[in-house]
């Protein structure tokens, strides 16, 4: 399996999606996501399959390969949209966390078997209430 990762920064503090990971049709899986906050604001977040994929995604970058022999991944991500991804239709999230109002507490979620990045769907990180800007990283296997 090839492994890819990338760091990101969000530009949104309102209650909505702040990161979207879009599947490629390959057998890609999210292995890890890490989050830190940029300001001293209590920040509630949740990770789940979005109710709808964001429209006109921007702000992403190419995921970086962690192995020289790996080809480019088909997985993409975004941190801004014309229309943001919708919250999970069923209201369920794989993970939720409240990050204290201090920059000293990172949140790291690891998925030993990986969360599937299914074709025509996306995993998204949502601010569940107004919060701080977020810096973080994702690790994907494909």
C-alpha positions as CSV (number, residue, x, y, z in Angstrom):
1,X,0.0,0.0,0.0
2,X,1.2,3.5,-0.8
3,X,1.0,6.2,1.9
4,X,0.3,9.9,1.4
5,X,0.0,12.8,3.8
6,X,-0.4,16.6,3.8
7,X,-0.7,19.4,6.3
8,X,-3.6,21.9,6.0
9,X,-4.9,25.1,7.5
10,X,-8.5,26.2,7.6
11,X,-9.9,29.6,7.0
12,X,-13.4,29.1,8.5
13,X,-14.5,29.7,12.1
14,X,-18.3,29.4,11.6
15,X,-20.2,26.2,12.3
16,X,-19.8,24.3,9.0
17,X,-17.4,22.0,7.1
18,X,-13.7,23.1,7.4
19,X,-12.0,20.1,5.6
20,X,-13.3,17.7,3.0
21,X,-11.5,14.5,1.8
22,X,-12.9,13.3,-1.5
23,X,-12.6,9.6,-2.5
24,X,-11.1,8.7,-5.9
25,X,-12.7,5.3,-6.7
26,X,-9.4,3.6,-5.6
27,X,-9.3,1.6,-2.4
28,X,-8.2,4.6,-0.4
29,X,-8.5,4.9,3.4
30,X,-8.0,7.6,6.0
31,X,-5.5,6.3,8.5
32,X,-5.0,9.4,10.7
33,X,-6.1,13.0,11.2
34,X,-4.5,15.4,13.6
35,X,-5.8,18.8,14.7
36,X,-4.5,21.8,16.6
37,X,-6.2,25.2,17.0
38,X,-4.7,28.5,16.1
39,X,-6.4,30.6,18.8
40,X,-7.6,30.4,22.4
41,X,-11.3,29.5,21.5
42,X,-13.0,26.3,22.7
43,X,-13.5,24.4,19.4
44,X,-15.9,21.5,18.9
45,X,-15.3,19.3,15.8
46,X,-16.8,16.1,14.3
47,X,-15.6,13.8,11.5
48,X,-18.2,12.0,9.3
49,X,-19.3,11.3,5.8
50,X,-20.8,14.5,4.4
51,X,-24.5,14.6,3.4
52,X,-23.4,16.0,0.1
53,X,-20.0,16.7,-1.5
54,X,-19.0,20.4,-1.5
55,X,-19.5,22.3,-4.8
56,X,-16.5,24.1,-6.4
57,X,-13.9,23.0,-3.9
58,X,-10.7,25.0,-3.5
59,X,-7.9,25.5,-1.0
60,X,-6.5,22.0,-1.2
61,X,-3.1,20.8,-2.3
62,X,-1.6,17.6,-3.7
63,X,-1.2,14.9,-1.1
64,X,2.5,14.1,-0.7
65,X,3.8,10.6,-1.2
66,X,5.7,9.1,1.8
67,X,7.4,6.5,-0.4
68,X,9.6,7.3,-3.5
69,X,8.1,4.4,-5.4
70,X,4.5,5.6,-5.0
71,X,2.5,7.1,-7.9
72,X,0.3,10.2,-7.3
73,X,-3.0,9.5,-5.4
74,X,-6.4,10.2,-6.8
75,X,-7.7,11.4,-3.4
76,X,-8.2,15.1,-3.2
77,X,-9.1,17.5,-0.4
78,X,-10.5,21.0,0.0
79,X,-10.7,23.7,2.7
80,X,-13.0,26.1,0.9
81,X,-16.0,25.8,-1.4
82,X,-18.6,27.7,-3.4
83,X,-21.1,25.6,-1.4
84,X,-19.7,23.7,1.6
85,X,-20.4,20.0,2.2
86,X,-23.5,19.3,4.2
87,X,-23.4,17.7,7.7
88,X,-23.9,13.9,7.8
89,X,-27.5,13.1,6.8
90,X,-28.1,10.8,9.8
91,X,-26.4,13.2,12.2
92,X,-23.7,10.6,13.2
93,X,-20.0,11.3,13.3
94,X,-17.2,8.8,13.5
95,X,-15.4,11.0,16.0
96,X,-16.2,14.1,17.9
97,X,-14.0,16.2,20.1
98,X,-13.9,19.4,22.1
99,X,-10.5,21.0,21.8
100,X,-9.8,23.2,24.9
101,X,-9.3,26.9,24.5
102,X,-5.5,26.4,24.5
103,X,-3.1,25.8,21.6
104,X,-1.3,23.1,23.7
105,X,-3.8,20.3,23.2
106,X,-3.6,18.5,19.8
107,X,-6.3,16.0,18.9
108,X,-5.2,12.9,17.0
109,X,-7.6,10.3,15.6
110,X,-6.0,7.1,14.3
111,X,-8.0,4.4,12.4
112,X,-5.9,1.2,12.5
113,X,-7.9,-0.4,9.6
114,X,-8.6,3.0,7.9
115,X,-11.9,4.7,7.1
116,X,-12.9,4.0,3.5
117,X,-12.9,7.0,1.1
118,X,-15.7,5.7,-1.0
119,X,-16.3,6.9,-4.7
120,X,-18.7,9.8,-5.0
121,X,-18.6,10.5,-1.3
122,X,-16.5,12.5,1.1
123,X,-15.3,12.5,4.6
124,X,-15.5,15.9,6.2
125,X,-14.4,17.6,9.3
126,X,-17.0,20.0,10.7
127,X,-16.9,22.7,13.3
128,X,-20.0,21.9,15.4
129,X,-20.1,25.4,16.8
130,X,-18.2,28.6,16.2
131,X,-14.6,27.9,17.0
132,X,-10.9,28.6,16.2
133,X,-9.0,28.2,12.9
134,X,-7.5,24.8,12.7
135,X,-4.1,23.5,11.5
136,X,-3.8,19.8,11.0
137,X,-2.7,16.9,8.9
138,X,-4.2,13.8,7.2
139,X,-2.6,10.4,6.3
140,X,-4.1,8.3,3.6
141,X,-3.3,4.8,2.3
142,X,-4.2,3.6,-1.1
